[in-house]
Amino acid sequence: MIIGKENKKMLFFIKYFLEISLSKIWKSVKDHNKKQAA
């Protein structure tokens, strides 16, 4: 399977976007847990 340059760029962008979303979710989950523990 050959992936073109555009597809590689798209995959990179999706991966980058997902990592940012996951880190934001993870941070809010941790903050939420801290508030509950307090």
Contact map, one row per residue, 1 for C-alpha under 8 A:
11100000000000000000000000000000000000
11110000000000000000000000000000000000
11111011000000000000000000000000000000
01111111000000000000000000000000000000
00111111100000000000000000000000000000
00011111110000000000000000000000000000
00111111111000000000000000000000000000
00111111111100000000000000000000000000
00001111111110000000000000000000000000
00000111111111000000000000000000000000
00000011111111100000000000000000000000
00000001111111110000000000000000000000
00000000111111111000000000000000000000
00000000011111111100000000000000000000
00000000001111111110000000000000000000
00000000000111111111000000000000000000
00000000000011111111100000000000000000
00000000000001111111110000000000000000
00000000000000111111111000000000000000
00000000000000011111111100000000000000
00000000000000001111111110000000000000
00000000000000000111111111000000000000
00000000000000000011111111100000000000
00000000000000000001111111110000000000
00000000000000000000111111111000000000
00000000000000000000011111111100000000
00000000000000000000001111111110000000
00000000000000000000000111111111000000
00000000000000000000000011111111100000
00000000000000000000000001111111110000
00000000000000000000000000111111111000
00000000000000000000000000011111111100
00000000000000000000000000001111111110
00000000000000000000000000000111111111
00000000000000000000000000000011111111
00000000000000000000000000000001111111
00000000000000000000000000000000111111
00000000000000000000000000000000011111
